[in-house]
Amino acid sequence: GAPIWPAVDLAVDVDGGDGTVTLTVTHQNAATSAGPCAFHVALTGAVAGEEVLVPIDLADGPTIVATVPDPGFIVTGTTLDPLAECLVFPAAALTGAPRHAPGWSPWRAPADDAP
């Protein structure tokens, strides 16, 4: 059958005391996804160029907690696998939604609904 690619959830917690950032990566389909893979998660700031890459290896378990020293900026976002090292996706993206409407075919012209 078709491979099941790793799906993860990301959670970022910023410690107000010393600026340490904790990144938690939860591998949602660890039991069924295609083998482990290693990739990075980018912690990004509001200003272009504010970025820290955090290495993640799914072989380390279904929940990985990485502690990052103060990056020198306020973390405002994350980018999953910015270097395209692994076929890993956000868990919310793999909900099983159909790719095309029922009856769609690449071999048929679209129906003309014009009067």
C-alpha positions as CSV (number, residue, x, y, z in Angstrom):
1,G,0.0,0.0,0.0
2,A,0.9,3.7,0.0
3,P,3.3,4.8,2.6
4,I,2.0,6.8,5.6
5,W,4.3,9.8,6.1
6,P,5.1,11.1,9.5
7,A,2.7,13.7,10.9
8,V,3.7,15.9,13.8
9,D,2.3,18.6,16.1
10,L,4.6,21.5,17.2
11,A,4.3,23.4,20.5
12,V,6.5,26.3,21.5
13,D,6.9,27.5,25.1
14,V,8.9,30.6,25.8
15,D,10.3,30.8,29.4
16,G,9.8,34.4,30.6
17,G,12.8,34.2,32.9
18,D,15.9,33.6,30.8
19,G,14.5,33.5,27.3
20,T,14.9,29.8,26.9
21,V,12.5,28.3,24.3
22,T,11.1,24.8,24.6
23,L,10.0,23.1,21.4
24,T,7.8,20.0,21.8
25,V,7.4,17.8,18.7
26,T,4.7,15.1,19.0
27,H,4.8,12.4,16.3
28,Q,1.1,11.7,16.0
29,N,1.3,8.5,13.8
30,A,4.5,7.0,15.1
31,A,3.2,3.4,15.1
32,T,2.1,3.5,11.4
33,S,4.2,6.0,9.6
34,A,7.1,5.1,7.2
35,G,10.4,4.8,9.1
36,P,12.0,7.5,11.3
37,C,13.5,10.6,9.8
38,A,15.6,13.5,10.9
39,F,14.8,17.1,10.1
40,H,14.9,20.7,11.5
41,V,12.2,23.0,12.8
42,A,12.8,26.7,12.3
43,L,11.9,29.0,15.1
44,T,11.3,32.4,13.5
45,G,10.9,36.0,14.7
46,A,8.9,38.9,13.4
47,V,11.9,40.4,11.5
48,A,13.3,38.8,8.4
49,G,16.4,36.8,9.1
50,E,15.4,36.0,12.7
51,E,15.6,32.2,12.7
52,V,17.1,29.4,14.7
53,L,17.1,25.8,13.3
54,V,16.4,23.1,15.9
55,P,17.4,19.5,14.9
56,I,14.7,16.8,15.4
57,D,15.1,13.1,15.0
58,L,11.9,11.0,15.1
59,A,14.0,8.0,16.1
60,D,14.2,9.6,19.6
61,G,10.6,8.7,20.4
62,P,7.0,9.8,19.8
63,T,7.5,13.0,21.8
64,I,10.7,15.0,21.5
65,V,11.4,18.0,23.8
66,A,14.2,20.3,22.6
67,T,15.4,23.2,24.8
68,V,16.9,26.1,22.9
69,P,18.9,28.8,24.7
70,D,17.7,32.4,24.2
71,P,17.6,32.9,20.5
72,G,18.0,36.7,20.8
73,F,14.5,37.5,19.4
74,I,10.9,36.8,20.3
75,V,9.7,33.6,18.6
76,T,6.6,34.4,16.7
77,G,6.3,31.3,14.5
78,T,7.7,27.9,13.4
79,T,8.5,26.3,10.0
80,L,8.4,22.5,9.8
81,D,11.3,21.0,7.8
82,P,12.4,24.2,6.1
83,L,15.4,22.4,4.5
84,A,13.1,19.7,3.0
85,E,15.1,16.9,4.7
86,C,12.2,14.5,5.4
87,L,8.7,13.9,4.2
88,V,7.1,15.1,7.4
89,F,3.8,17.0,7.6
90,P,1.7,18.9,10.2
91,A,-0.8,16.4,11.7
92,A,-3.7,18.7,10.8
93,A,-2.7,18.5,7.1
94,L,-3.3,14.7,7.0
95,T,-7.0,14.5,7.9
96,G,-7.9,12.3,5.0
97,A,-9.8,15.0,3.0
98,P,-10.5,14.0,-0.6
99,R,-8.1,15.5,-3.1
100,H,-10.8,16.0,-5.8
101,A,-14.6,16.1,-5.9
102,P,-16.4,12.8,-6.4
103,G,-16.6,12.0,-10.1
104,W,-13.5,14.1,-11.0
105,S,-11.3,12.6,-13.7
106,P,-8.1,13.9,-15.4
107,W,-9.3,12.3,-18.6
108,R,-12.6,14.2,-18.9
109,A,-13.2,17.8,-19.7
110,P,-15.1,19.8,-17.0
111,A,-18.8,20.0,-17.4
112,D,-20.0,23.1,-19.1
113,D,-22.7,24.7,-16.8
114,A,-23.1,27.8,-19.0
115,P,-26.6,28.3,-20.5
